[in-house]
Amino acid sequence: MRSTGLFRASSFVTQGYRCRRLATDYSVPLMTDVKCVKLFVEALRRLSYREKKIDMSIDCISSTTLIRLPGFIDCHVHLREPGDEHKEDIVSGTASALAGGITMVLAMPNTKPALTNATVLDLTEKLYEKKALCDYGLYMGATVDNFQTISDIAHRCIGLKMYLNTTFGDLKLDNMEIWMKHFETWPHDMPIVVHAENQTVASILCLSEIYSRSVHITHVARRNEILLIRAAKSKGLLVTCEVTPHHLFLHRDNTQFILNEYGNMEGFRHVKPELQTIDDCQALWDNIDIIDCIATDHAPHTREEKSNKENPPPGFSGLQTVIPLLLTAIHNGKLTMEQLIEKMYTNPKRIFNLPDQGDDTFIEIDMERKWVIDDKFLLTKSAWTPFIGMTMHGAVHRVVLRGEVVFVDGQVLAEPGTGKNIINLRGELNQIKTIKTSQNLPLENKRSPSHAERKRQRYISEPSALDKPENILKIAPTLARHHILSSLELNRAQCREIFTLARYYRNCQLHHRQIEPILTGKILSHMFFEPSTRTQCSFTAAMLRLGGSVMPFDSQVSSIKKGESLEDSVRMLMSYADVIVIRHPEVGIVQRAANVSRVPVINAGDGIGEHPTQALLDVFTIREEIGTFNGLTITMVGDLKHGRTVHSLAKLLTIYSDKSISLYYVSPPSLAMPQDVIDCVTAAGIPQDRSLSR
């Protein structure tokens, strides 16, 4: 054949030849000798103790199907430190979290000493700062006498925890009058989380209605509880709830295997709330649609303590088993992937006002892996689990936190101190999410652009990264699902994001470029109780240009004319709209609307109070026309007492306190700038002066 120059491809183009040919053509190292492969693997094993730098920009081919999901949030854990470090400590607890696909935990206050005052908060913050492997937030515990003091340190916590039924620890509150005191004094914009069972659920729902504030009910376990919560939600009460994996997957009739495994000791299935009947368990699954969160109530105790026949402590560990259990539920058709993300990420983030984690924090799960839960894989100090022996379909493969691999293939790589306090993280995320210019923009994705990306790039006439919508829209949506009620709620980084987008969209309009319809399917509703031209048209035009639609609300022909309250109207509108814009002649009315709304509310002017969106436009105009705030003197003239636009502008300018700006007010004495605005500007260190004209 070779002498004639003819050959048949099938005679030599074998799979082995093709493999070697491709390796040669594309310079890919290839090992064909099994002995060499074994030697290479042994060398890797011996060098495994060395620190390995993982380049996240390199794509790898896996033999299994991996799904990338956001880092999950467990809003109910007990890490025992300080006080009970023999059960669990911060290092072992947060390591368990990472191994279970949890990148953020919210820790309960029933420690020793209990987190109920500033002194213990200082101690606990220092411990977590040194030891935490994942991100964290801390609850403040309610007691019979600390309602007068904890409101001053509420901003350092994630929420208030009230124990209304018997639990592990001594924080139980029996007096309803004390409950009311905490409802009155705890900041209205921060969540109240309650341990409530049976009749106590009804009591706390009553208080929620009386005080018109939201309440989050933990570890719902019974049919009557979940049905009561469903009824409350249908009536518009501001209630959210969570369930635990053990109440979803275990009940009184299917836990004999736990006793068989752990020496027939009843303590190993003792938990608060107790495991219920199969009917209660099924009721939770039947109402999974109105359950907001799934949280572990991770409450580890040692085997020796659970073996105590007289008084075994209640609680199970759960950080490493929750995601495999829920993936198995997805495999069995009891849950969807969308519901998993909703209940372990989206809803906890919304309820507890948590920051977005960003694109560089995520987990990868292997949906094809089938395995059996065993004590040996647990990192918790308790070293046992009530789910032992269960067959799982799906496992956590890798966890990445802020661009660093912190868990992969069963090994935790994070060091103590890697985790950050969520309270501090809010500000840090806002500061680091800035736009890079084209000169220093890194190559973030080493692949060819998709068809959609190439199509978008046709509309961009300049190569600057600032003009590319795909780069602009990668900014973390730090304002997603947030109300915009006051200029003081906006920080400098958030304003920078807004102004960058505004500049891009303005340039699109000027150059007749197509704008991406990123709000397709979204609905904006106007609730204007005052005449408006520019503001109403601005919101309408913006929503339509971005692909959304507008649903007007006319107060003159609505049920408000029949006596319906504003709160009821908002509850109705939020069932249709994705965002509500409100203008009203009464100060504070928009805040009342936001208190009952589950969708974002934007203040378009509340009497003589504020108009934050107008202030954003004013600051944007100064930036665009002058280019800097350095050394500017900004003068406000006219009716400063009743001018809500200048109130918001003065407050928003405080974000530029380091730019040597100064403010000057010109008005008649009777129309001078309100003292609260002056105090706000003074607190920011901005010089201000006034001229009282006649």
C-alpha positions as semicolon CSV with decimal commas, in nm:
position;residue;x (nm);y (nm);z (nm)
1;M;0,000;0,000;0,000
2;R;0,277;0,239;0,093
3;S;0,455;0,185;-0,244
4;T;0,150;0,285;-0,440
5;G;0,080;0,586;-0,225
6;L;-0,264;0,449;-0,148
7;F;-0,400;0,349;0,191
8;R;-0,725;0,299;0,371
9;A;-0,781;0,539;0,662
10;S;-0,944;0,266;0,868
11;S;-0,625;0,060;0,848
12;F;-0,425;0,291;1,075
13;V;-0,642;0,583;1,204
14;T;-0,720;0,414;1,533
15;Q;-0,837;0,589;1,846
16;G;-0,487;0,560;1,990
17;Y;-0,331;0,716;1,681
18;R;-0,581;1,002;1,682
19;C;-0,511;1,066;2,051
20;R;-0,133;1,078;1,995
21;R;-0,169;1,287;1,679
22;L;-0,386;1,546;1,856
23;A;-0,147;1,557;2,152
24;T;0,142;1,628;1,914
25;D;-0,046;1,886;1,706
26;Y;-0,172;2,082;2,008
27;S;0,128;2,035;2,241
28;V;-0,071;1,850;2,506
29;P;0,135;1,633;2,745
30;L;0,022;1,273;2,707
31;M;0,111;0,967;2,915
32;T;0,054;0,632;2,752
33;D;0,263;0,419;2,984
34;V;0,066;0,305;3,289
35;K;0,385;0,282;3,495
36;C;0,462;0,646;3,422
37;V;0,108;0,744;3,516
38;K;0,136;0,562;3,850
39;L;0,470;0,730;3,918
40;F;0,320;1,070;3,837
41;V;0,021;1,016;4,067
42;E;0,250;0,904;4,350
43;A;0,460;1,218;4,303
44;L;0,149;1,434;4,327
45;R;0,046;1,254;4,644
46;R;0,384;1,315;4,807
47;L;0,375;1,682;4,713
48;S;0,014;1,733;4,820
49;Y;0,119;1,906;5,143
50;R;0,262;2,197;4,947
51;E;0,045;2,497;4,880
52;K;-0,091;2,491;4,528
53;K;-0,194;2,807;4,349
54;I;-0,509;2,749;4,149
55;D;-0,556;2,968;3,843
56;M;-0,931;3,029;3,827
57;S;-0,904;3,153;3,467
58;I;-0,808;2,808;3,336
59;D;-1,096;2,592;3,220
60;C;-1,079;2,224;3,307
61;I;-1,260;1,932;3,149
62;S;-1,440;1,708;3,396
63;S;-1,567;1,358;3,340
64;T;-1,880;1,439;3,539
65;T;-2,156;1,696;3,501
66;L;-2,096;1,989;3,737
67;I;-2,352;2,262;3,799
68;R;-2,247;2,604;3,926
69;L;-2,474;2,761;4,188
70;P;-2,443;3,065;4,416
71;G;-2,280;3,016;4,753
72;F;-2,564;2,918;4,985
73;I;-2,669;3,094;5,305
74;D;-2,764;2,916;5,627
75;C;-2,961;3,164;5,835
76;H;-2,978;2,946;6,149
77;V;-2,666;2,789;6,303
78;H;-2,528;2,736;6,653
79;L;-2,148;2,730;6,647
80;R;-2,124;2,706;7,029
81;E;-1,828;2,941;7,071
82;P;-1,779;3,103;7,314
83;G;-1,857;2,863;7,599
84;D;-1,912;2,516;7,454
85;E;-1,608;2,466;7,233
86;H;-1,605;2,092;7,310
87;K;-1,927;2,061;7,108
88;E;-1,820;2,287;6,821
89;D;-1,602;2,589;6,765
90;I;-1,592;2,855;6,498
91;V;-1,319;2,683;6,295
92;S;-1,484;2,339;6,288
93;G;-1,831;2,485;6,234
94;T;-1,737;2,710;5,942
95;A;-1,526;2,429;5,792
96;S;-1,838;2,212;5,799
97;A;-2,027;2,493;5,630
98;L;-1,780;2,519;5,342
99;A;-1,775;2,141;5,301
100;G;-2,154;2,156;5,277
101;G;-2,163;2,431;5,013
102;I;-2,250;2,707;5,263
103;T;-2,049;3,028;5,216
104;M;-2,237;3,240;5,470
105;V;-2,377;3,149;5,813
106;L;-2,590;3,351;6,054
107;A;-2,499;3,250;6,409
108;M;-2,747;3,233;6,696
109;P;-2,686;3,411;7,030
110;N;-2,741;3,130;7,287
111;T;-2,373;3,090;7,364
112;K;-2,201;3,105;7,704
113;P;-2,215;3,390;7,782
114;A;-2,518;3,466;7,567
115;L;-2,479;3,737;7,305
116;T;-2,716;3,989;7,463
117;N;-2,502;4,300;7,517
118;A;-2,217;4,504;7,373
119;T;-1,948;4,335;7,582
120;V;-2,027;3,985;7,455
121;L;-2,072;4,122;7,104
122;D;-1,719;4,265;7,115
123;L;-1,583;3,930;7,233
124;T;-1,773;3,729;6,973
125;E;-1,676;3,958;6,685
126;K;-1,308;3,921;6,773
127;L;-1,336;3,541;6,789
128;Y;-1,506;3,519;6,451
129;E;-1,266;3,766;6,292
130;K;-0,972;3,541;6,383
131;K;-1,129;3,200;6,323
132;A;-1,411;3,204;6,066
133;L;-1,348;3,021;5,738
134;C;-1,670;3,142;5,571
135;D;-1,864;3,468;5,591
136;Y;-2,086;3,520;5,893
137;G;-2,341;3,740;6,066
138;L;-2,436;3,753;6,434
139;Y;-2,779;3,768;6,596
140;M;-2,850;3,966;6,912
141;G;-3,042;3,775;7,178
142;A;-3,349;3,928;7,345
143;T;-3,376;3,916;7,725
144;V;-3,625;4,049;7,979
145;D;-3,425;4,366;8,035
146;N;-3,200;4,446;7,738
147;F;-3,463;4,605;7,512
148;Q;-3,352;4,949;7,635
149;T;-2,986;4,905;7,538
150;I;-2,946;4,678;7,236
151;S;-3,102;4,915;6,985
152;D;-2,782;5,122;7,006
153;I;-2,572;4,830;6,877
154;A;-2,832;4,682;6,643
155;H;-2,638;4,801;6,336
156;R;-2,362;4,553;6,424
157;C;-2,600;4,256;6,416
158;I;-2,798;4,076;6,150
159;G;-3,123;4,065;6,348
160;L;-3,286;4,009;6,688
161;K;-3,353;3,653;6,809
162;M;-3,642;3,600;7,050
163;Y;-3,687;3,259;7,214
164;L;-4,056;3,220;7,298
165;N;-4,051;2,844;7,361
166;T;-3,820;2,611;7,551
167;T;-3,482;2,565;7,384
168;F;-3,116;2,496;7,464
169;G;-3,006;2,781;7,689
170;D;-3,173;3,030;7,923
171;L;-3,302;3,299;7,686
172;K;-3,669;3,198;7,691
173;L;-3,912;3,493;7,719
174;D;-4,240;3,409;7,893
175;N;-4,388;3,756;7,931
176;M;-4,573;3,892;7,628
177;E;-4,521;4,245;7,757
178;I;-4,146;4,191;7,708
179;W;-4,213;4,076;7,353
180;M;-4,396;4,402;7,290
181;K;-4,109;4,606;7,433
182;H;-3,868;4,448;7,187
183;F;-4,109;4,503;6,897
184;E;-4,129;4,870;6,995
185;T;-3,757;4,937;7,043
186;W;-3,576;4,718;6,788
187;P;-3,505;4,916;6,467
188;H;-3,795;4,880;6,228
189;D;-3,575;4,807;5,926
190;M;-3,404;4,510;6,091
191;P;-3,555;4,160;6,114
192;I;-3,697;4,001;6,426
193;V;-3,646;3,624;6,430
194;V;-3,851;3,413;6,671
195;H;-3,848;3,059;6,801
196;A;-4,224;3,002;6,819
197;E;-4,426;2,681;6,835
198;N;-4,799;2,599;6,835
199;Q;-5,003;2,877;6,999
200;T;-4,697;3,100;7,024
201;V;-4,698;3,126;6,644
202;A;-5,046;3,279;6,655
203;S;-4,938;3,520;6,928
204;I;-4,636;3,646;6,739
205;L;-4,839;3,688;6,420
206;C;-5,078;3,904;6,618
207;L;-4,790;4,127;6,731
208;S;-4,663;4,145;6,375
209;E;-5,000;4,281;6,265
210;I;-5,031;4,522;6,559
211;Y;-4,685;4,673;6,507
212;S;-4,693;4,649;6,126
213;R;-4,350;4,495;6,112
214;S;-4,203;4,180;5,962
215;V;-4,124;3,870;6,164
216;H;-3,932;3,556;6,068
217;I;-4,041;3,227;6,231
218;T;-3,774;2,960;6,269
219;H;-3,788;2,580;6,228
220;V;-4,160;2,539;6,152
221;A;-4,238;2,172;6,221
222;R;-4,614;2,114;6,254
223;R;-4,910;2,110;6,017
224;N;-5,105;2,364;6,221
225;E;-4,808;2,603;6,221
226;I;-4,748;2,598;5,847
227;L;-5,121;2,631;5,772
228;L;-5,145;2,929;6,007
229;I;-4,849;3,093;5,835
230;R;-5,005;3,028;5,494
231;A;-5,327;3,196;5,611
232;A;-5,131;3,490;5,750
233;K;-4,945;3,538;5,423
234;S;-5,270;3,526;5,227
235;K;-5,395;3,815;5,442
236;G;-5,084;4,019;5,368
237;L;-4,908;3,985;5,704
238;L;-4,534;4,047;5,693
239;V;-4,428;3,698;5,794
240;T;-4,153;3,474;5,660
241;C;-4,054;3,130;5,781
242;E;-3,796;2,855;5,758
243;V;-3,793;2,478;5,795
244;T;-3,508;2,242;5,878
245;P;-3,387;1,939;5,682
246;H;-3,457;1,709;5,977
247;H;-3,822;1,814;5,992
248;L;-3,851;1,765;5,615
249;F;-3,682;1,425;5,598
250;L;-3,732;1,270;5,943
251;H;-4,040;1,194;6,152
252;R;-4,125;0,978;6,451
253;D;-4,190;0,668;6,243
254;N;-3,871;0,660;6,031
255;T;-3,597;0,720;6,287
256;Q;-3,544;0,372;6,430
257;F;-3,228;0,349;6,219
258;I;-3,078;0,632;6,426
259;L;-3,125;0,432;6,746
260;N;-2,988;0,119;6,581
261;E;-2,674;0,305;6,479
262;Y;-2,612;0,484;6,807
263;G;-2,675;0,224;7,073
264;N;-3,053;0,261;7,117
265;M;-3,007;0,594;7,295
266;E;-3,319;0,812;7,264
267;G;-3,107;1,125;7,297
268;F;-2,982;1,084;6,941
269;R;-3,326;1,173;6,803
270;H;-3,400;1,444;7,059
271;V;-3,430;1,789;6,901
272;K;-3,624;2,115;6,952
273;P;-3,885;2,132;6,809
274;E;-3,932;1,757;6,841
275;L;-3,962;1,538;6,532
276;Q;-4,330;1,525;6,441
277;T;-4,564;1,277;6,271
278;I;-4,549;1,171;5,909
279;D;-4,859;1,386;5,853
280;D;-4,676;1,696;5,981
281;C;-4,376;1,611;5,766
282;Q;-4,594;1,578;5,456
283;A;-4,766;1,909;5,535
284;L;-4,430;2,085;5,510
285;W;-4,370;1,937;5,165
286;D;-4,726;2,021;5,058
287;N;-4,667;2,385;5,153
288;I;-4,310;2,414;5,028
289;D;-4,420;2,699;4,801
290;I;-4,478;2,939;5,093
291;I;-4,171;2,832;5,292
292;D;-3,915;3,109;5,246
293;C;-3,595;2,946;5,368
294;I;-3,444;2,609;5,448
295;A;-3,202;2,641;5,739
296;T;-3,014;2,367;5,922
297;D;-3,054;2,477;6,286
298;H;-2,705;2,324;6,314
299;A;-2,688;2,246;6,688
300;P;-2,409;1,993;6,756
301;H;-2,367;1,793;7,078
302;T;-2,111;1,522;7,148
303;R;-2,195;1,153;7,144
304;E;-2,134;1,136;7,518
305;E;-2,388;1,413;7,583
306;K;-2,651;1,260;7,354
307;S;-2,601;0,924;7,530
308;N;-2,717;1,076;7,860
309;K;-3,034;0,886;7,948
310;E;-3,155;1,141;8,203
311;N;-3,127;1,474;8,022
312;P;-2,982;1,459;7,669
313;P;-2,945;1,803;7,507
314;P;-3,162;1,873;7,199
315;G;-3,009;1,929;6,859
316;F;-2,859;1,783;6,541
317;S;-2,569;1,886;6,323
318;G;-2,667;1,968;5,966
319;L;-2,425;2,195;5,780
320;Q;-2,264;1,920;5,572
321;T;-2,580;1,726;5,495
322;V;-2,837;1,990;5,399
323;I;-2,732;2,039;5,035
324;P;-2,693;1,665;4,959
325;L;-3,038;1,605;5,110
326;L;-3,196;1,877;4,899
327;L;-3,016;1,760;4,585
328;T;-3,159;1,416;4,654
329;A;-3,504;1,573;4,687
330;I;-3,450;1,731;4,344
331;H;-3,347;1,390;4,208
332;N;-3,668;1,242;4,349
333;G;-3,887;1,518;4,208
334;K;-3,989;1,671;4,542
335;L;-3,802;1,997;4,485
336;T;-3,676;2,197;4,189
337;M;-3,335;2,356;4,141
338;E;-3,503;2,697;4,127
339;Q;-3,664;2,636;4,466
340;L;-3,330;2,529;4,613
341;I;-3,166;2,854;4,502
342;E;-3,464;3,056;4,621
343;K;-3,472;2,905;4,970
344;M;-3,098;2,881;5,029
345;Y;-2,981;3,204;4,866
346;T;-3,232;3,450;4,721
347;N;-3,480;3,464;5,009
348;P;-3,226;3,469;5,296
349;K;-3,046;3,751;5,117
350;R;-3,370;3,947;5,084
351;I;-3,506;3,881;5,433
352;F;-3,183;3,965;5,615
353;N;-3,070;4,244;5,382
354;L;-2,750;4,061;5,292
355;P;-2,506;4,181;5,026
356;D;-2,474;4,010;4,691
357;Q;-2,181;3,770;4,695
358;G;-2,057;3,854;4,347
359;D;-1,961;3,636;4,053
360;D;-1,641;3,520;4,224
361;T;-1,827;3,334;4,500
362;F;-2,001;3,013;4,397
363;I;-2,023;2,638;4,448
364;E;-2,008;2,348;4,205
365;I;-2,218;2,039;4,261
366;D;-2,195;1,694;4,107
367;M;-2,551;1,583;4,037
368;E;-2,444;1,238;3,917
369;R;-2,260;1,126;4,228
370;K;-2,439;0,860;4,432
371;W;-2,306;0,800;4,782
372;V;-2,402;0,704;5,138
373;I;-2,376;0,942;5,436
374;D;-2,117;0,825;5,687
375;D;-1,981;0,973;6,009
376;K;-1,628;0,969;5,867
377;F;-1,685;1,256;5,626
378;L;-1,812;1,495;5,897
379;L;-1,594;1,787;6,005
380;T;-1,815;1,888;6,298
381;K;-1,679;1,806;6,643
382;S;-1,997;1,619;6,726
383;A;-1,890;1,351;6,472
384;W;-2,237;1,203;6,421
385;T;-2,545;1,273;6,211
386;P;-2,912;1,165;6,224
387;F;-2,897;1,106;5,848
388;I;-2,637;0,831;5,870
389;G;-2,679;0,553;5,616
390;M;-2,903;0,753;5,381
391;T;-2,825;0,727;5,009
392;M;-2,763;1,065;4,846
393;H;-2,787;1,167;4,481
394;G;-2,564;1,472;4,437
395;A;-2,269;1,617;4,625
396;V;-2,075;1,941;4,670
397;H;-1,763;1,924;4,453
398;R;-1,600;2,266;4,491
399;V;-1,656;2,593;4,677
400;V;-1,503;2,927;4,571
401;L;-1,513;3,230;4,802
402;R;-1,413;3,567;4,658
403;G;-1,212;3,400;4,382
404;E;-1,026;3,158;4,611
405;V;-1,093;2,785;4,615
406;V;-1,181;2,709;4,978
407;F;-1,310;2,354;4,937
408;V;-1,253;2,091;4,670
409;D;-1,296;1,713;4,658
410;G;-1,356;1,673;5,030
411;Q;-1,070;1,898;5,145
412;V;-1,111;2,239;5,311
413;L;-0,839;2,477;5,189
414;A;-0,946;2,797;5,365
415;E;-0,748;2,933;5,657
416;P;-0,898;3,073;5,980
417;G;-0,979;3,439;5,926
418;T;-1,084;3,393;5,562
419;G;-1,447;3,462;5,650
420;K;-1,573;3,817;5,688
421;N;-1,843;3,980;5,896
422;I;-2,141;4,047;5,670
423;I;-2,191;4,387;5,832
424;N;-1,842;4,495;5,722
425;L;-1,873;4,309;5,393
426;R;-2,162;4,528;5,282
427;G;-1,939;4,832;5,265
428;E;-1,639;4,646;5,122
429;L;-1,839;4,497;4,835
430;N;-1,970;4,841;4,749
431;Q;-1,615;4,980;4,734
432;I;-1,439;4,706;4,537
433;K;-1,697;4,672;4,260
434;T;-1,552;4,949;4,044
435;I;-1,508;4,974;3,669
436;K;-1,156;4,927;3,527
437;T;-1,043;5,121;3,220
438;S;-0,947;4,944;2,901
439;Q;-0,578;4,982;2,983
440;N;-0,590;4,770;3,300
441;L;-0,897;4,556;3,241
442;P;-0,790;4,191;3,296
443;L;-0,880;3,909;3,063
444;E;-1,165;3,766;3,270
445;N;-1,283;3,498;3,032
446;K;-1,042;3,309;2,807
447;R;-1,292;3,198;2,547
448;S;-1,436;3,328;2,225
449;P;-1,733;3,564;2,262
450;S;-2,074;3,412;2,217
451;H;-2,305;3,508;1,932
452;A;-2,508;3,725;2,171
453;E;-2,194;3,902;2,292
454;R;-2,071;3,965;1,937
455;K;-2,414;4,101;1,851
456;R;-2,399;4,342;2,146
457;Q;-2,051;4,460;2,048
458;R;-2,177;4,575;1,707
459;Y;-2,351;4,864;1,879
460;I;-2,033;4,989;2,048
461;S;-1,830;5,234;1,842
462;E;-1,543;5,282;2,090
463;P;-1,320;5,015;2,251
464;S;-1,321;5,164;2,599
465;A;-1,433;4,922;2,869
466;L;-1,652;5,193;3,012
467;D;-1,866;5,179;2,699
468;K;-1,922;4,804;2,702
469;P;-2,254;4,705;2,854
470;E;-2,129;4,356;2,934
471;N;-1,864;4,513;3,160
472;I;-2,095;4,772;3,309
473;L;-2,363;4,517;3,389
474;K;-2,112;4,287;3,561
475;I;-2,109;4,529;3,853
476;A;-2,259;4,361;4,159
477;P;-2,623;4,473;4,189
478;T;-2,575;4,609;4,539
479;L;-2,913;4,782;4,521
480;A;-3,104;4,479;4,397
481;R;-3,431;4,431;4,588
482;H;-3,355;4,737;4,804
483;H;-3,589;5,028;4,869
484;I;-3,466;5,377;4,774
485;L;-3,628;5,600;5,035
486;S;-3,358;5,847;5,137
487;S;-3,031;5,982;5,002
488;L;-2,863;5,863;5,320
489;E;-2,920;5,502;5,213
490;L;-2,679;5,545;4,920
491;N;-2,304;5,526;4,951
492;R;-2,038;5,651;4,714
493;A;-1,971;5,318;4,545
494;Q;-2,341;5,264;4,476
495;C;-2,373;5,612;4,330
496;R;-2,071;5,547;4,111
497;E;-2,240;5,235;3,974
498;I;-2,561;5,427;3,903
499;F;-2,375;5,713;3,733
500;T;-2,169;5,473;3,518
501;L;-2,485;5,307;3,392
502;A;-2,656;5,644;3,343
503;R;-2,365;5,769;3,133
504;Y;-2,371;5,455;2,920
505;Y;-2,746;5,476;2,857
506;R;-2,725;5,847;2,782
507;N;-2,452;5,781;2,524
508;C;-2,666;5,509;2,370
509;Q;-2,945;5,762;2,324
510;L;-2,716;6,029;2,183
511;H;-2,561;5,791;1,929
512;H;-2,886;5,607;1,852
513;R;-2,749;5,278;1,978
514;Q;-2,974;4,992;2,075
515;I;-3,026;4,946;2,450
516;E;-3,040;4,595;2,585
517;P;-3,393;4,513;2,715
518;I;-3,265;4,391;3,051
519;L;-3,603;4,453;3,220
520;T;-3,811;4,243;2,983
521;G;-4,105;4,096;3,171
522;K;-4,074;4,342;3,462
523;I;-4,353;4,582;3,561
524;L;-4,322;4,924;3,724
525;S;-4,621;5,081;3,896
526;H;-4,670;5,453;3,963
527;M;-4,851;5,568;4,278
528;F;-4,856;5,945;4,235
529;F;-5,078;6,140;4,475
530;E;-4,935;6,474;4,355
531;P;-4,914;6,620;4,003
532;S;-4,595;6,528;3,819
533;T;-4,461;6,563;3,468
534;R;-4,083;6,519;3,462
535;T;-4,050;6,256;3,735
536;Q;-4,337;6,042;3,614
537;C;-4,227;6,063;3,251
538;S;-3,867;5,988;3,345
539;F;-3,957;5,665;3,521
540;T;-4,196;5,565;3,243
541;A;-3,945;5,632;2,965
542;A;-3,664;5,452;3,148
543;M;-3,876;5,144;3,212
544;L;-3,996;5,125;2,852
545;R;-3,649;5,177;2,702
546;L;-3,514;4,891;2,916
547;G;-3,781;4,652;2,794
548;G;-4,021;4,668;3,088
549;S;-4,379;4,785;3,108
550;V;-4,561;5,042;3,321
551;M;-4,883;4,996;3,517
552;P;-5,024;5,336;3,620
553;F;-5,215;5,382;3,943
554;D;-5,466;5,665;3,955
555;S;-5,556;5,751;4,314
556;Q;-5,864;5,940;4,194
557;V;-6,032;5,628;4,057
558;S;-5,882;5,365;4,289
559;S;-6,023;5,198;4,600
560;I;-5,852;5,467;4,809
561;K;-6,158;5,677;4,728
562;K;-6,363;5,407;4,904
563;G;-6,148;5,420;5,217
564;E;-5,875;5,168;5,135
565;S;-5,553;5,245;5,321
566;L;-5,226;5,312;5,143
567;E;-5,079;4,997;5,298
568;D;-5,358;4,784;5,154
569;S;-5,312;4,942;4,813
570;V;-4,940;4,867;4,823
571;R;-5,008;4,506;4,926
572;M;-5,235;4,475;4,625
573;L;-4,994;4,641;4,381
574;M;-4,694;4,431;4,486
575;S;-4,883;4,125;4,361
576;Y;-4,864;4,271;4,008
577;A;-4,558;4,495;3,998
578;D;-4,185;4,432;4,042
579;V;-4,114;4,786;4,165
580;I;-4,337;5,066;4,295
581;V;-4,263;5,439;4,261
582;I;-4,452;5,659;4,509
583;R;-4,503;6,035;4,535
584;H;-4,719;6,161;4,820
585;P;-4,774;6,494;4,999
586;E;-4,725;6,340;5,346
587;V;-4,376;6,305;5,498
588;G;-4,289;5,948;5,589
589;I;-4,570;5,788;5,389
590;V;-4,326;5,616;5,152
591;Q;-4,152;5,454;5,447
592;R;-4,488;5,316;5,561
593;A;-4,543;5,173;5,216
594;A;-4,198;5,014;5,216
595;N;-4,268;4,850;5,551
596;V;-4,543;4,637;5,397
597;S;-4,399;4,585;5,050
598;R;-4,209;4,276;4,940
599;V;-4,098;4,452;4,619
600;P;-3,867;4,757;4,604
601;V;-4,025;5,096;4,670
602;I;-3,871;5,415;4,528
603;N;-3,940;5,751;4,689
604;A;-4,033;6,003;4,419
605;G;-4,106;6,269;4,679
606;D;-4,281;6,260;5,016
607;G;-4,413;6,602;5,107
608;I;-4,134;6,824;5,236
609;G;-3,926;6,519;5,321
610;E;-3,697;6,388;5,048
611;H;-3,665;6,326;4,675
612;P;-3,355;6,101;4,643
613;T;-3,383;6,031;4,269
614;Q;-3,378;6,405;4,192
615;A;-3,066;6,436;4,409
616;L;-2,902;6,159;4,207
617;L;-2,976;6,352;3,888
618;D;-2,833;6,674;4,037
619;V;-2,509;6,507;4,146
620;F;-2,481;6,327;3,812
621;T;-2,517;6,661;3,632
622;I;-2,242;6,820;3,844
623;R;-2,012;6,526;3,769
624;E;-2,078;6,542;3,396
625;E;-2,070;6,921;3,354
626;I;-1,785;7,012;3,591
627;G;-1,605;6,678;3,612
628;T;-1,504;6,695;3,978
629;F;-1,624;6,787;4,324
630;N;-1,281;6,899;4,444
631;G;-1,305;7,241;4,606
632;L;-1,660;7,311;4,489
633;T;-1,887;7,553;4,672
634;I;-2,247;7,454;4,606
635;T;-2,511;7,718;4,677
636;M;-2,877;7,637;4,735
637;V;-3,121;7,925;4,696
638;G;-3,491;7,966;4,771
639;D;-3,741;7,785;4,990
640;L;-3,502;7,547;5,163
641;K;-3,746;7,459;5,439
642;H;-4,003;7,294;5,214
643;G;-3,778;7,197;4,923
644;R;-3,744;6,821;4,941
645;T;-3,502;6,822;4,648
646;V;-3,243;7,031;4,834
647;H;-3,287;6,819;5,147
648;S;-3,192;6,509;4,949
649;L;-2,915;6,686;4,760
650;A;-2,746;6,813;5,076
651;K;-2,758;6,466;5,231
652;L;-2,629;6,296;4,917
653;L;-2,337;6,538;4,891
654;T;-2,207;6,405;5,224
655;I;-2,058;6,109;5,033
656;Y;-1,803;6,359;4,894
657;S;-1,690;6,486;5,234
658;D;-1,326;6,416;5,138
659;K;-1,340;6,643;4,832
660;S;-1,316;6,976;5,022
661;I;-1,663;7,081;4,913
662;S;-1,867;7,340;5,102
663;L;-2,236;7,425;5,103
664;Y;-2,396;7,770;5,110
665;Y;-2,765;7,833;5,183
666;V;-2,952;8,147;5,072
667;S;-3,312;8,187;5,192
668;P;-3,545;8,402;5,402
669;P;-3,521;8,323;5,777
670;S;-3,863;8,159;5,778
671;L;-3,763;7,929;5,492
672;A;-3,417;7,826;5,613
673;M;-3,270;7,479;5,572
674;P;-3,410;7,239;5,838
675;Q;-3,184;7,171;6,134
676;D;-3,179;6,794;6,078
677;V;-3,026;6,846;5,733
678;I;-2,769;7,088;5,873
679;D;-2,681;6,838;6,146
680;C;-2,638;6,564;5,887
681;V;-2,399;6,774;5,680
682;T;-2,210;6,880;5,993
683;A;-2,166;6,518;6,099
684;A;-1,999;6,449;5,764
685;G;-1,748;6,729;5,828
686;I;-1,858;6,948;5,536
687;P;-1,832;7,327;5,592
688;Q;-2,160;7,513;5,546
689;D;-2,279;7,868;5,579
690;R;-2,602;8,056;5,530
691;S;-2,724;8,395;5,415
692;L;-3,068;8,495;5,539
693;S;-3,215;8,723;5,272
694;R;-3,505;8,956;5,334
